[in-house]
Amino acid sequence: MSVLSISGHPLSAEKLVRFAYVDEAGTSRNDPHAVVGGILIHADDVLLPIQRHMDELVKKHIPEPDRDGFVFHMTEIFSGTRYFKDREMWPWERRAAILDDLVKIPEIFESPMVFGFVEKAEFADMHPQLRADQKKLDLYANAIAFLACTAIIEHTVRTCWPDEVVQVVAEDNPHARSTIRQGHSFVRDRNGLQEASIKYNVFPLERIQGGILFSDKPECRPLQLADMCAFFVRGHLRGNERAEPYYQRLKKWLAVLPTGEVSPWNE
């Protein structure tokens, strides 16, 4: 991946705390990529307005009896499954209107999005001992994608807001929680990194403070935006033509792009 600076808008460092909300996609064995996406949100200025805005979108799109506890799950909206399985009530046009409103949010609130990904076939070639255990391969691939996303968060904050710190909040996946915590602790440990001869300019972490906090999507609207980022990045990597227009609309607010892609700010 190539790293881009967020540009086109003045950057301010008057406040000191941001949250990075992250979620994963590509957990199925049929997915060729493990993707972790996220969004960086200013704790003081943006967090509550985004939450209120998404609550208003629930009121706009979801019938009143179903609003309490409603969660924007990208797979369900995009594919018309679970809550949206009734295609007569929820045709593509009606579901697409929800997606249209959601992909506008990073631009409305000037909140950059980040992601990391792993090609599972390449990862399996590097770790052939995992080929016999698909679940473990998927788990470790997602953990590496999580660390890649963490590195981009650290780089973005160092580059754009060098006086700020960030707290990472992740979707609470009980199967991956322990592995993610171990990886996060490792890249914060200077001595451990030196002993392992790992040299990467964003490790050990400096701007990302503390351990990872875990939350669930129903109680955390920004995690639903992280899910959106991971979903459409995964779709782009897979060449999903129907997902591509949404990726292109998010692209302007991605702090990273796959290698070889050009930022819309530079076109």
C-alpha positions as CSV (number, residue, x, y, z in Angstrom):
1,M,0.0,0.0,0.0
2,S,1.1,3.6,-0.6
3,V,0.5,6.1,2.1
4,L,-1.1,9.5,1.4
5,S,-1.4,12.6,3.5
6,I,-4.9,14.0,4.0
7,S,-5.1,17.2,2.0
8,G,-7.5,19.7,0.7
9,H,-8.6,20.9,4.1
10,P,-6.7,22.8,6.8
11,L,-5.6,20.5,9.7
12,S,-6.0,21.7,13.2
13,A,-4.3,20.4,16.3
14,E,-6.1,22.5,18.9
15,K,-7.7,19.4,20.5
16,L,-5.7,16.4,21.5
17,V,-7.7,13.2,21.3
18,R,-9.1,11.2,18.5
19,F,-10.7,7.8,18.3
20,A,-9.9,5.2,15.7
21,Y,-12.8,2.8,15.2
22,V,-11.9,-0.4,13.3
23,D,-13.7,-3.4,12.1
24,E,-12.9,-6.4,9.9
25,A,-14.2,-7.9,6.7
26,G,-13.2,-11.0,4.8
27,T,-13.5,-13.4,7.7
28,S,-15.1,-16.1,5.5
29,R,-12.8,-18.8,4.1
30,N,-14.1,-17.9,0.6
31,D,-12.8,-14.3,0.9
32,P,-9.5,-13.8,-0.9
33,H,-8.6,-10.9,1.3
34,A,-8.6,-10.2,5.0
35,V,-9.5,-6.5,5.4
36,V,-9.6,-4.2,8.5
37,G,-11.1,-0.8,7.9
38,G,-11.5,2.2,10.2
39,I,-12.4,5.8,10.6
40,L,-10.6,8.5,12.6
41,I,-13.0,10.7,14.6
42,H,-12.2,13.8,16.6
43,A,-13.4,13.0,20.1
44,D,-14.6,16.5,21.0
45,D,-15.8,18.0,17.8
46,V,-17.1,15.1,15.7
47,L,-18.1,12.1,17.7
48,L,-21.5,13.2,19.0
49,P,-22.5,14.9,15.8
50,I,-21.8,11.7,13.8
51,Q,-23.8,9.7,16.2
52,R,-26.7,12.1,16.0
53,H,-26.5,12.1,12.2
54,M,-26.6,8.3,12.0
55,D,-29.5,8.3,14.4
56,E,-31.3,10.6,12.0
57,L,-30.5,8.3,9.1
58,V,-32.2,5.5,11.0
59,K,-35.3,7.6,11.3
60,K,-35.1,8.5,7.6
61,H,-34.8,5.0,6.2
62,I,-36.1,2.5,8.8
63,P,-39.7,2.0,9.8
64,E,-40.5,3.3,13.3
65,P,-41.2,-0.2,14.9
66,D,-37.7,-1.4,13.9
67,R,-35.6,1.7,14.8
68,D,-34.7,0.8,18.4
69,G,-31.2,-0.8,18.4
70,F,-31.0,-0.8,14.6
71,V,-27.5,-1.4,13.2
72,F,-26.2,-0.5,9.7
73,H,-24.6,-3.8,8.6
74,M,-23.1,-3.3,5.2
75,T,-23.4,-7.0,4.1
76,E,-27.1,-7.0,5.0
77,I,-27.9,-3.7,3.2
78,F,-25.8,-4.4,0.1
79,S,-26.8,-8.1,-0.3
80,G,-30.4,-7.8,0.9
81,T,-30.1,-10.4,3.7
82,R,-31.5,-10.8,7.2
83,Y,-33.4,-7.6,8.0
84,F,-33.4,-6.6,4.3
85,K,-34.3,-10.1,2.9
86,D,-37.8,-9.0,1.8
87,R,-36.9,-7.8,-1.6
88,E,-40.4,-6.4,-2.3
89,M,-40.1,-4.2,0.8
90,W,-36.4,-3.6,0.3
91,P,-35.6,-3.4,-3.4
92,W,-32.0,-2.5,-4.4
93,E,-33.0,1.2,-5.0
94,R,-34.3,1.6,-1.5
95,R,-31.2,-0.1,0.0
96,A,-28.9,1.9,-2.3
97,A,-30.4,5.1,-0.9
98,I,-29.2,4.1,2.6
99,L,-25.7,3.4,1.2
100,D,-25.7,6.7,-0.6
101,D,-26.3,8.5,2.7
102,L,-23.7,6.5,4.6
103,V,-20.8,7.0,2.2
104,K,-21.3,10.8,2.5
105,I,-20.5,10.8,6.2
106,P,-16.6,10.9,6.0
107,E,-16.8,14.0,3.8
108,I,-19.6,15.7,5.8
109,F,-17.5,15.4,9.0
110,E,-14.1,15.5,7.4
111,S,-13.1,12.3,9.0
112,P,-10.4,10.2,7.2
113,M,-10.7,6.5,6.8
114,V,-8.0,3.9,7.0
115,F,-7.5,0.2,6.2
116,G,-5.1,-2.7,6.1
117,F,-5.4,-5.9,4.2
118,V,-3.7,-9.3,3.6
119,E,-4.0,-11.5,0.5
120,K,-4.8,-14.8,2.1
121,A,-3.2,-16.9,-0.7
122,E,0.1,-15.0,-0.4
123,F,-0.1,-15.3,3.4
124,A,-0.6,-19.1,3.1
125,D,2.4,-19.3,0.9
126,M,4.5,-17.5,3.5
127,H,3.1,-19.8,6.3
128,P,2.4,-23.2,4.7
129,Q,2.0,-24.8,8.1
130,L,-1.4,-23.0,8.4
131,R,-2.8,-24.5,5.2
132,A,-4.2,-27.5,7.1
133,D,-6.1,-25.2,9.5
134,Q,-8.3,-22.7,7.6
135,K,-9.7,-21.2,10.8
136,K,-6.3,-20.4,12.2
137,L,-5.1,-19.1,8.8
138,D,-8.1,-16.7,8.6
139,L,-7.5,-15.7,12.3
140,Y,-3.9,-14.9,11.7
141,A,-4.5,-13.2,8.4
142,N,-7.0,-10.9,10.0
143,A,-4.6,-10.2,12.9
144,I,-1.9,-9.1,10.4
145,A,-4.5,-6.9,8.6
146,F,-5.4,-5.4,11.9
147,L,-1.7,-4.6,12.6
148,A,-1.4,-3.1,9.1
149,C,-4.4,-0.9,9.8
150,T,-2.9,0.1,13.2
151,A,0.3,1.1,11.4
152,I,-1.6,3.4,9.0
153,I,-3.5,4.9,11.9
154,E,-0.2,5.7,13.7
155,H,1.4,7.1,10.5
156,T,-1.7,9.2,9.7
157,V,-1.8,10.8,13.2
158,R,1.9,11.4,13.3
159,T,1.7,13.1,9.9
160,C,-1.5,15.1,10.1
161,W,-1.9,15.7,13.8
162,P,1.6,15.3,15.5
163,D,0.4,16.8,18.8
164,E,-2.5,14.5,19.2
165,V,-3.0,11.0,20.5
166,V,-5.5,8.3,19.5
167,Q,-7.4,5.5,21.2
168,V,-8.3,2.5,19.1
169,V,-11.8,1.0,19.5
170,A,-12.4,-2.4,17.8
171,E,-15.4,-4.5,17.1
172,D,-15.5,-7.1,19.8
173,N,-14.9,-10.5,18.2
174,P,-14.4,-13.0,21.0
175,H,-12.5,-15.4,18.7
176,A,-10.0,-12.7,17.6
177,R,-9.8,-10.6,20.8
178,S,-6.8,-12.3,22.4
179,T,-4.8,-12.5,19.2
180,I,-5.4,-8.8,18.4
181,R,-4.4,-7.8,21.9
182,Q,-1.2,-9.8,21.7
183,G,-0.3,-8.2,18.4
184,H,-1.1,-4.7,19.7
185,S,1.0,-5.2,22.8
186,F,3.9,-6.5,20.8
187,V,4.1,-3.4,18.5
188,R,4.1,-1.2,21.6
189,D,7.0,-3.0,23.1
190,R,10.3,-1.5,22.0
191,N,12.5,-4.2,23.6
192,G,10.4,-7.0,22.1
193,L,10.6,-5.4,18.6
194,Q,14.4,-5.0,18.9
195,E,14.8,-8.6,20.0
196,A,12.7,-9.8,17.0
197,S,14.8,-7.5,14.7
198,I,11.6,-5.8,13.5
199,K,12.3,-2.3,12.2
200,Y,9.4,-0.3,11.0
201,N,9.2,3.4,11.4
202,V,5.8,3.5,13.1
203,F,6.7,0.8,15.6
204,P,6.8,1.0,18.6
205,L,3.5,3.0,18.6
206,E,3.7,6.5,20.0
207,R,0.5,8.3,19.0
208,I,-1.8,5.3,19.7
209,Q,-2.1,5.2,23.4
210,G,-3.1,2.4,25.7
211,G,-4.6,-1.0,24.9
212,I,-7.4,-1.6,22.4
213,L,-10.9,-1.0,23.6
214,F,-13.6,-3.4,22.4
215,S,-17.2,-2.6,21.7
216,D,-20.2,-3.9,19.8
217,K,-21.8,-2.3,16.8
218,P,-25.2,-1.8,18.4
219,E,-23.7,0.4,21.0
220,C,-21.2,2.2,18.8
221,R,-22.3,4.0,15.6
222,P,-18.7,4.7,14.4
223,L,-18.0,1.0,14.3
224,Q,-20.7,0.7,11.7
225,L,-18.7,3.2,9.6
226,A,-15.6,1.1,10.0
227,D,-17.6,-1.8,8.8
228,M,-18.6,0.3,5.7
229,C,-14.9,1.1,5.0
230,A,-13.8,-2.5,5.3
231,F,-16.7,-3.8,3.2
232,F,-16.2,-1.4,0.2
233,V,-12.4,-1.8,0.3
234,R,-12.9,-5.5,0.2
235,G,-15.3,-5.2,-2.7
236,H,-12.8,-3.0,-4.6
237,L,-10.0,-5.5,-4.1
238,R,-12.3,-8.3,-5.3
239,G,-13.3,-6.3,-8.4
240,N,-17.0,-6.1,-7.4
241,E,-18.5,-3.8,-10.0
242,R,-21.6,-3.0,-7.9
243,A,-19.5,-2.0,-4.9
244,E,-17.0,0.1,-6.9
245,P,-19.0,3.3,-7.1
246,Y,-19.2,3.4,-3.3
247,Y,-15.4,2.8,-3.0
248,Q,-14.8,5.6,-5.4
249,R,-16.9,8.0,-3.3
250,L,-15.0,7.0,-0.2
251,K,-11.6,7.1,-1.9
252,K,-11.2,10.8,-1.4
253,W,-11.2,10.3,2.4
254,L,-8.9,7.2,2.5
255,A,-5.6,7.9,4.1
256,V,-4.1,4.9,2.3
257,L,-4.7,3.5,-1.2
258,P,-3.6,0.2,-2.7
259,T,-0.2,0.6,-4.4
260,G,-0.5,2.2,-7.8
261,E,-3.8,4.1,-7.2
262,V,-3.9,7.9,-7.4
263,S,-5.6,10.0,-4.8
264,P,-8.5,12.1,-6.1
265,W,-6.8,15.1,-4.5
266,N,-4.0,14.7,-7.0
267,E,-6.0,14.0,-10.1
